[in-house]
Amino acid sequence: MPLSPSWAVTTRRTGLVAGILAVVTLVTLALLPASDGVEPPAQAGGTGAPAAVPRPGSTAPAPDSAGVVVDREGWNSWTLLDLDTGKRRGSANSVTETNNTESMVKVWIGADYIAGAEAEGRALTDEEWAEIGAMIRYSDDDAAETLWAARGGDAVIERLIGECGLTGTAVSPEWWSYTQITAGDAVTMLQCVLDRAKTSTGTAKLVDEMRAVDPSNAFGIPAALPAGTPVAVKNGWTLQESEDLWHVNCLATWGHWALSVLTWYPGELGQDYGAATCGDVTRQLLLHGLE
């Protein structure tokens, strides 16, 4: 039987604390770099594992599921947003249950950094754009850490919640990758960035970076769309070794659609299993007549 999402969050925090304490008794804690496209189970800037956070719900009604059936191991949640009409469809848990954002939140870290520069009335330097490009195209954690810290750390996520009107998202202190988010809020975050791109040349350039994501990072939703479909994507993926669970999240926009698929499942199934879940949801939605 799959673990409940809330149990998984508590286990994740407990396992990380135990692991960090064990390492500290031997060596000075060092941050692990990402390898082979897989993000490490910890991130820079934290003083320890994040404390357990609640999984906030929402008073909004559960959106229409559109007849999609996801028969997969572990846990999953999804939301499809029509950017033209505002209509949403999604799984029954899409506004009530959360997952770690992992690297999905990097799209907001970039947008927030650009907004800060624009508020100062200055253009970003080539070096700053290089950091943003590395963060979006190759999911570079060090680049994300630099940009997140420069804008106040947790304040970046607080602005995400406040400025984009998120209702099911919670800060995980000092850990951007452990921000808790619902599938519904994930597409709202993307919509918020896309709306800014209409009036901000910097944010529009950020969205262009999402359209140029390295193929190794563009799994899931893009692979299920018709060949040649222009798509902007920012996925997130981590094998949490302390609990032996993969967390694989997909976030993309094409045409007038925005789609998020959040998953976690047994580690033995591998990253591609989560990518296949994202593709499965996308294909079913296409079969149900997206226009």
C-alpha positions in Angstrom: 0.0 0.0 0.0 1.5 3.5 -0.9 2.6 5.6 2.0 0.5 8.6 2.7 2.0 12.0 1.6 2.0 13.4 5.1 3.8 10.3 6.5 6.3 10.6 3.7 7.1 14.3 4.6 7.6 13.4 8.3 9.8 10.4 7.4 11.8 12.5 4.9 12.6 15.1 7.6 13.4 12.5 10.3 15.7 10.5 7.9 17.6 13.6 6.8 18.2 14.7 10.4 19.6 11.3 11.4 21.8 11.2 8.3 23.2 14.7 8.8 24.0 14.0 12.5 25.9 10.9 11.6 28.0 12.7 9.0 28.8 15.6 11.4 30.3 13.2 13.8 32.9 12.2 11.2 33.6 15.2 9.0 32.5 18.8 8.5 29.2 18.8 6.6 29.8 19.4 2.9 27.1 19.9 0.3 26.8 17.3 -2.4 26.9 18.3 -6.0 24.3 17.1 -8.4 25.4 14.2 -10.6 24.0 12.5 -13.7 21.1 14.9 -13.7 19.9 13.9 -10.2 19.7 16.5 -7.6 21.2 15.8 -4.2 19.0 15.0 -1.2 20.2 18.3 0.5 20.9 21.8 -0.8 23.2 24.6 0.0 22.2 27.3 2.6 20.6 25.0 5.1 21.9 24.3 8.6 20.2 21.0 8.8 17.2 19.1 7.4 14.0 21.1 7.2 11.5 20.7 9.9 8.2 18.9 9.0 5.7 21.3 7.6 1.9 20.9 7.3 0.3 20.1 4.0 -2.1 23.0 3.7 -5.4 22.5 2.0 -7.7 24.8 0.1 -11.3 25.8 0.3 -11.5 25.7 -3.5 -13.5 22.9 -4.9 -11.7 20.0 -6.5 -11.6 20.5 -10.2 -13.0 18.2 -12.8 -10.8 15.2 -13.3 -11.5 15.1 -17.0 -11.8 11.3 -16.8 -8.0 10.7 -16.4 -7.1 7.5 -14.5 -3.5 7.3 -13.2 -2.8 3.7 -12.2 0.8 4.1 -10.9 2.8 3.2 -7.8 3.2 5.7 -5.0 1.5 9.0 -5.0 0.6 11.5 -7.7 -1.4 14.7 -8.3 -2.0 16.8 -11.4 -3.6 20.0 -12.6 -4.3 21.3 -16.1 -5.0 25.0 -16.6 -6.5 26.7 -19.6 -4.6 30.0 -19.7 -7.2 31.6 -21.9 -10.3 30.8 -19.9 -8.9 30.0 -16.4 -10.7 26.7 -16.4 -8.9 24.0 -14.4 -9.1 20.2 -14.4 -7.2 18.0 -12.0 -6.9 15.0 -9.7 -9.1 15.0 -6.6 -6.1 15.8 -4.4 -4.8 18.6 -6.6 -5.6 21.4 -4.2 -5.3 19.5 -0.9 -2.1 17.4 -1.0 1.5 18.6 -1.6 4.9 17.4 -2.7 8.4 19.0 -2.5 8.8 21.5 -5.3 12.3 20.2 -6.0 13.6 22.1 -9.1 10.2 23.2 -10.4 10.5 26.3 -8.1 13.6 27.4 -10.0 11.3 29.1 -12.5 10.1 31.4 -9.7 13.6 31.9 -8.3 14.6 33.2 -11.7 11.5 35.4 -12.1 11.9 36.8 -8.6 15.5 37.7 -9.2 14.7 39.4 -12.4 11.9 41.4 -10.7 14.4 42.5 -8.1 16.8 43.9 -10.7 13.9 45.6 -12.6 12.8 47.2 -9.3 16.3 48.6 -9.0 16.1 50.0 -12.5 19.0 48.0 -13.8 19.7 45.4 -16.5 21.0 42.0 -15.5 24.7 41.4 -16.2 26.0 38.7 -18.5 27.1 36.8 -15.4 23.6 37.0 -13.9 22.1 35.7 -17.1 24.6 32.9 -17.1 23.4 31.8 -13.6 19.8 32.0 -14.7 20.5 30.0 -17.9 22.4 27.3 -16.0 19.6 27.0 -13.4 16.8 26.7 -16.0 18.5 24.8 -18.8 20.6 22.4 -16.8 18.8 22.6 -13.4 22.1 23.8 -11.7 21.5 23.8 -8.0 24.5 26.1 -7.2 23.2 28.7 -9.5 19.7 28.5 -7.9 21.3 28.8 -4.5 23.2 31.9 -5.4 20.1 33.6 -6.9 17.8 32.5 -4.0 20.2 33.7 -1.3 20.7 37.0 -3.0 17.0 37.8 -2.8 16.6 36.9 0.8 16.3 33.1 0.9 12.9 32.2 2.4 11.6 35.6 1.4 11.7 34.4 -2.2 9.1 31.7 -1.4 7.1 34.1 0.7 6.8 36.4 -2.3 5.8 33.5 -4.4 2.9 32.7 -2.1 1.8 36.3 -1.7 2.4 37.8 -5.2 1.0 34.8 -7.1 -1.9 34.1 -4.7 -1.0 30.5 -3.8 -3.3 28.8 -1.3 -1.7 25.4 -0.8 2.0 26.2 -0.5 4.3 26.4 2.5 7.8 27.6 3.1 10.3 25.0 4.4 12.8 27.2 6.2 16.2 27.5 4.5 15.3 24.9 1.9 13.8 26.1 -1.4 13.7 22.5 -2.8 11.5 21.4 0.1 8.9 24.1 -0.4 5.6 22.2 -0.2 3.3 22.9 -3.1 0.0 21.5 -4.6 -0.4 20.6 -8.2 -2.9 23.5 -8.5 -0.4 26.0 -7.1 2.3 24.7 -9.4 0.4 25.8 -12.5 -0.6 29.0 -10.8 3.1 29.7 -10.2 3.8 29.1 -13.9 0.8 31.3 -14.9 2.1 34.1 -12.7 5.5 33.9 -14.4 3.9 33.9 -17.9 1.7 36.9 -17.0 4.8 38.8 -16.0 6.5 37.9 -19.2 3.8 39.9 -21.1 5.2 43.1 -19.7 8.8 42.2 -18.5 11.4 41.6 -21.2 13.6 40.0 -18.6 10.9 37.5 -17.6 10.1 36.8 -21.3 13.8 35.9 -21.7 13.4 33.5 -18.7 10.5 31.8 -20.4 12.7 31.5 -23.6 15.3 29.7 -21.4 12.5 27.3 -20.4 12.0 26.6 -24.1 15.6 25.8 -24.5 15.9 23.3 -21.6 18.5 20.6 -22.2 16.8 17.5 -23.5 17.9 15.5 -20.5 15.8 17.9 -18.4 12.8 18.0 -20.7 11.3 14.6 -19.9 7.6 13.8 -19.2 5.2 16.2 -20.7 7.1 17.4 -23.8 7.7 13.8 -24.8 4.0 13.1 -24.8 3.1 16.1 -27.0 2.9 15.9 -30.8 6.4 16.2 -32.3 7.5 19.8 -32.9 5.1 21.3 -30.3 6.8 24.4 -28.8 6.9 23.9 -25.1 8.5 25.6 -22.1 9.4 23.3 -19.2 10.9 23.2 -15.8 10.9 19.8 -14.1 12.2 18.7 -10.7 13.5 15.3 -9.6 15.4 13.9 -6.6 16.0 10.4 -5.2 15.5 10.9 -1.4 17.9 8.1 -0.3 16.9 8.4 3.4 13.4 7.2 2.6 14.2 5.5 -0.7 11.6 7.5 -2.6 11.9 9.2 -5.9 10.2 12.7 -6.2 9.6 13.6 -9.8 7.6 16.6 -10.8 6.8 17.9 -14.3 5.8 21.5 -15.1 5.2 22.7 -18.7 3.3 25.1 -20.9 2.4 24.9 -24.6 -0.2 26.8 -26.6 -2.8 28.0 -24.1 -2.2 25.2 -21.6 -0.2 24.8 -18.4 0.2 21.4 -16.8 1.8 20.1 -13.6 2.2 16.5 -12.5 3.6 15.8 -9.1 4.8 12.3 -8.0 6.7 10.2 -5.5 7.2 6.5 -5.5 9.6 3.7 -4.5 13.2 4.4 -5.3 13.7 1.0 -7.0 11.5 2.1 -9.9 13.9 4.8 -11.0 13.5 8.3 -12.4 12.1 7.2 -15.7 9.0 5.8 -13.9 8.1 9.3 -12.8 8.7 10.7 -16.2 6.4 8.0 -17.6 3.7 9.1 -15.1 3.9 12.6 -16.4 3.6 11.4 -19.9 0.7 9.1 -19.1 -1.3 12.0 -17.7 -0.5 14.2 -20.7 -1.5 11.6 -23.3 -4.8 10.9 -21.5 -5.6 14.6 -21.5 -4.8 14.8 -25.2 -7.1 11.9 -25.9 -9.8 13.7 -24.0 -9.7 16.5 -26.6 -7.5 19.4 -25.7 -7.9 22.1 -28.3 
